[in-house]
Amino acid sequence: MRIHTIGGFNEVGKNMTAVEVGEDVFLFDAGLFLPPIVELEEREGVMEERKLRAINAIPDDLILDSKDLRRKVRAILVGHAHLDHVGAVPYIAERYNAEIYGTPFTTAVLKTLMADEKKEIKNPIRSIQPNSNFKVKCFDGKEKEIDFVNITHSTIQTSLMALHTKEGVVLYANDFKFDNSPQLGNKPNYEKLKELQKEGVKALIVDSLYASEERKTPSEKVARTLLEDVLLTTDNSKSAIIVTTFSSHIARLKSIVDFGKKLDRKIVFVGRSLNKYVGAAIKENLCPFQKDISVLSYRKQIEAGFRKINKNKDHYLIVCTGHQGEPGSILDRISKNETPLELSPRDHVIFSSKTIPAEINIANKSHLEKRLKQKGVRIFNDVHVSGHAGREDLRDFINLVQPEHIIPAHGELAKLSSMAELAHEMGYSLGKTCHLSPNLHHVDL
Ligand SMILES: [Zn+2]
């Protein structure tokens, strides 16, 4: 067995791992690296593969050609709907004669991305329910079984993926946290993980983003409480309320809508990416607040809606894009007076998010805040909990599945090294049973 670390091992983004077992190759995730394209978030027009490769925004899967592996790819498996995991699929999938597998929400988001980019691909797209399995036909005519194991994260229907091989299970765990009180969807499937341990986990490819943070990542119910405090116990009776969060975080959006209803405000969603993800959730019948919101999508609709809202700002709760200060996002445009919505002192802007620590995001967010403060609005930052496991969750995870080999993933070397340190603490030895493998390298097991 050879594990090719293609993307996401030198950076946070463009995740992709190829698992080669004999004559068969399985691709896990194909994501975008977002910082170089962040300014394109709310852009008009489409992206091209050539351009994305030139700015290093998609995984460098051409390496599979040089190793003559392209023709061996049997399946493209996508764990969840975040762009750094699914976003490159429309650009690379056609290179492979393979079907694409994801949960209903993930595949709905994928189809929305393709429609938006006017991309059509010939690969069949298969929808797999969380906590179910399926088989993929291999070179020798036999089949290999794959499990989608339900796990919690910051978007719905996230799965750990387990590939069953003769040599043991390859468990792909990017991204996840252990949330025992999820606000939407089911708890992690600990039972299945125990079963996989009994079968024998040969290799674990694992989300190391917060391996250095000595903590257990709090449940989404904590984020809900933080939101409740800001929305229901701070006087906002005469204020506009704008909340911005990750568009794919359907559970978080649900909490925001619940409190908006308690405030007896009309809830309005504004912005392209919100449209994308909420639309996909609605399509799959996974959006519990569908009837409680109205959506403004086209520019003219947004302008007319904002003109109306501007007359009675305290009757509405606006949920919009722009938590990273992305130029062209709705909050960015509001702050630059590019919409009819005027902010005044005492209005509330709530960031139910954390600024992603890339230079461009930090700069964008700081400019946005400066403009908002000039208007005298009150800013509520970090009304958020992470979707990634902390060090103590990772320790529990390793104890639970007892992998023979660990391959830290999802970050640059410093992050992967923290995971390796933890593995070392737990009795693994670097280079033998724990493997630091940068992009475009491989590990032989
Ligand atoms: Zn994710």
Residues whose N, C-alpha, C, O or C-beta is under 5 A from the ligand:
A	BS01	ZN	H82 D175
